[in-house]
C-alpha cells in the first residue's frame, strides 16, 4: 500500500512567534478601544456618501458635500477619545458649509452624538468651549438661514422645509430655525453633562466605599496590633515575673543551703556531746524551716515578699550566718530609716546574696564585715551596703559584674552576682565587686548603692 507524501490536514500548526503574538495583542487592545468609534465613523461616512449620490439636490457641488461628509465621519470617530479634535473638526465643517453656501445634510444630525460626547468625555476646557459653541452655532445658523433662505434647512434632504412647520406653529421661520438648532445641540449636551456627573458621583461613591473599607481594614489591623501588643506586654510581664521569682527563689534557697551546709560541716568537728550536737541539729532545722517559710512567702507574691524583707530581716540574716559558725561584724552608720517595700525587698535580697557568697567563698576563721551607711546630709541620697570577707583563695584584682571567680561556674538561672546587679539597677542603683590584697589575705568586697532619698 502506497503512503501519501502530503502532510495530514489535522497536523498541529507551528506556534506563533513572540512578535506575532504581540501584534495580535496590540490589535485586540486597539479594537477594544477604537472598534466601536471607527465603526460609527464608517457608518456616517457611507450614509453620507449614499445621501450625496442619491439626492439630486447635491449634484452641483457633490465634491464639496463629500468633503463635508468626511469631516463629520472623522468628528464622530474622534468624539469619545479626542473630543477637542472632534469639536474643531465640526467647526471646520461649519465654516466650509457657511462659506460655500451648502445646504444642511441629513447626515449632519450626527452632531447630536458629538454634542453629547463634548459634555460627557471632554476636558474642562473642551466642556466650556462646547458650551459657548452652542449659542454661537444658533446665531450662525440663523444668519446662515437668513442669507441662504429657509429652503436650505429641511427636515429631510429635499423634503419639507422648516418654514412649513413654522407656519403650522404660528412662529417665524427664523425662530423655528433657532429653536431647532438649539434643541439639536443643547439637549444632547445636557444629557452628556448629566451622564458626566452621574459617572463621577458613582466613581466618588465607589472611592468612598473603598476608603471606608480601607479604614475598616486599618481599624481591624490596628485592633489586631493592639491585641498583639497587649499579649506581648502580658508575655513580657509574665517573663519578668518568672525572672523575679527565679531570682528570689535562688537567693532564698542559696542562702539557706549555704547556712545549712556550713552548720552541717561544723558539726563533724564537734565533741561527742549530745547537748551540743542537739543544739546544732536544732539550728539546722530552724534554718530549713525558715527557708521553707521564705519560699512560701516568695511564691505567694510581692506583698508577701515585702513581709519577708521587714525591718528586722537584716538582723535575722546576720543571726543565721552567725549560727552557721561564721563570725559576722556589723556596723550601722547614720540614722536607720524604714524603706519603701520595693527598696526593702531589694536591700534584703542583695544583702542575702552578699552573705551567701561570703559563706561559700570566705574563710571560716576570718570574720565577715557587714556595713550599712545610711544617707546623711543634703547631698547623700543612697543607702550603701558593703560586705567584706577574706577569700579562701586568690582572686583577680577586679572582677567584672558578669564574671565569677576563676574555677566557678555560673548559676543555672543566670543569678548570683548578675542577679544582684539587675536587682540594684532596677531601682536606679549600682553595684561594685572587687578583690584587694590586704594583710589578712585577699579580700572580696561587694558594695551596693540603693537610692532611698527623694522617693
Buried (B, 14 or more C-beta within 10 A) or exposed (E): EEEEEEEEEEEEEEEEEEEEEEEEEEEEEEEEEBEEBBEBBEBBBEBBBEBBEEBEBBEEBEEBBBBBBBBBBBBBBBBBEBBBBBBBBBBBBBEBBBEEEBBBBBBBEBBBBBBBBBBBBBEEEBBEBBBEBBBEBBEBBBEBBEEBBBBBBBEEBBEEBBBBBBEEEEEEBBEBBBBBBBEBBBEBBBBBBEBBEEEEEEEEEEEEEEEEEEEEEEEEEEEEEEEEEEEEEEEEEEEEEEBBBBBBBBBBBBBBBBBBBBBEEBBEEEEEEEEEEEBBEEBBEBBBEBBEEBBEBBEEEBEEBBBBBEEEBBEEBBEBBBBBBBEBEEEEEBEEEEBEBBBBBBBBBBBBBBBBBBBBBBBBEBBBBBBBBBBEEEEBBBBBBBBBBBBBEEBEEEBEBEEBBEEEEEBEBBBBBBBBBBBBEEBEBBBBBBBEEEEEBBBBBBBBBBBBEEE
